[in-house]
Amino acid sequence: MRPYLLPSLGLLFLLGPAAGDVEFYRPMIPSLGSSSNVSSAGNSSSRGDSFNSSSSGILQPGGGPGSGYQPFSNFTGSVDDHGTCQCSVLLPDTTFPVERVEQLQVTAHYLSEKFQTELSKVKEYTQLISIYEKKLSNLTVRVEIIEKDSISYTELDFELIKIEVKEMEKLINQLKESFVGSSEIVDQLEVEIRNLTVLVQKLETLDKNNVLAIRREIAALKSKLKECEASKEENAPVVPPPSPGSCAHGGVVNISKPSVVQLNWKGFSYIYGAWGRDYSPQHPEKGLYWVAPLNTDGRLLEYYRLYNTLDDLLLYKNTQQNRVAYGQGSGIAVYNNSMYINWYYTGEIAKVNLTTSTVTVRRLLPGAAYNNRFSYANVGWQDMDFAVDENGLWVIYSTEASTGNIVISKLNDTTLEVLNTWQTSQYKPSVSNAFMVCGVLYATRTVTTKAEEIFYYYDTNTEKEGRLGIKMQKVQEKVQSINYHPFDQKLFVYNDGYLLNYDVIFQ
């Protein structure tokens, strides 16, 4: 401790009976620390003399015996020539241990965080144990039902239970590895799961004596039934397809898978258009193949090509390319060496001679909506869709009077006069495309990006309509046109620039 110099007026001590006896009062302290020098300016009874004190008496606060204070003792002192009293006193160490307290606070904070972490783990383990107990209870009930019930259970029932038991075994093992503390509950759950596993295995063994044997018998019976059906189909008489151009059948019942002929001659960018084969009742087997891609705007028909045979089309040889600068949309059809189109930007229909590439007839189609008013669902500018079948030339369209429903008109292929008209109840913009076979309209709709469905028909012969469900596969998402050829009994489909054809199967 540092020495303290006390002035005579502030020095708290008592002079004893003898000169040189000096006492300082302080609270009782069991041990003394470092020494301090205490000086007094007062005069002593023995100037210049040294003194020694060994007082150990107990004094009251007033200075009397029995007080709660103990004087400092075992100190030496002296008085210098000027009469100043000097002495050395041992005082207690009163320095506060700040560093130890801070260290204690850090340790306490670390222990608190660790405690909270362990407490959260315990809560999580408690929740997991509760979940496992519920699952185990549920499985126990299910096994008890199997034991008591007389109903036979299939192998699948036991497999499902065994899978659940294995999952619980896996979870209980993970819980044991991570659980800290008493694992009595976890061990009990593990034992119950093992017992349940053994019980399920026993029940499965017992059940195989009856259920699995019955299932084998059922499988054998099904196999015999299939053999019987196959032999019946083999012995059934084969119905020949109708002769080309004939309507001696019960209508379309199916469509074959598509045959991809090739990409259109203009390339990938020309996804709109139509293609097919000319049908002439006088020479049905000699029709030209034609391909008419629209411009990239999907509206204007400007060029088309003719091929004598399918091989010429595949090899791009013996090609005749013509220009028609006034066709609109992909509702094109070719019949008896003439191409039929919607005249650009009008409600008129036109007939183009394929040999001379000249327009021979133009006529307004009465009441027909045009300029993309009621086109098909997936393609624009096809307000008027021409079709050819065994009976001749048709046009499929809508009018304002029909409120967008499909209207079918039979045309005179020479003069383009309307011979007869039928109103349907099918809304045209909800249809993806349509074609005619033997006077029956067949309408398609998109099912997926890879399939169409022939879902609707209207028979102009009986004026009856109905629903169908004939799937038609495709290679691209959208169908731009469908043309039927009566002699080939095929559909010619323009599918996002690709030329496809299908065989039509009749009833």
Buried (B, 14 or more C-beta within 10 A) or exposed (E): BEBEEBEEEEBEBEBEEEBBBBBBBBEEEEEBEEBBBBBBBBEBEBBEEEBEBEBEEEBEEEEEEEBEBBBBBEBEBBBEEEBBBBBEBBBEEEEEEEEEEEEEEEEEEEEEEEEEEEEEBEEEBEEBBEEBBEBBEEBBEBBEEBEEEEEBBEEEBBEEBBEBBEEBBEBBEEBEEEBEEEBEBBEEBBEBBEEBBEBBEEBBEEBEEEBBEEBEEEEEEEEEEEEEEEEEEEEEEEEEEBEEBEBEBEBBEBBBEBEEBEBBBBEEEBBBBBBBBBBBEEEBEEBBBBBBBBBEEBBBBBBBBBBBEEEBBEEEEEBBEBEBEBBBBBBBBBBBBBBBBBBBEBBBBBBBEBEEBEBEBBBEBEBBBBBEBBBBBBBBBBBBBBBBBBBBBBBBBBBEEBEBBBBBBBBEBEEBEBEEBBEBEBBBBBBBBBBBBBBBBBBBBBBEEEEBBBBBBBBBEEEEBEEBEBEBBBEBEBBBBBBBBBBBBBBBBBBBBBBBBBBBBBE
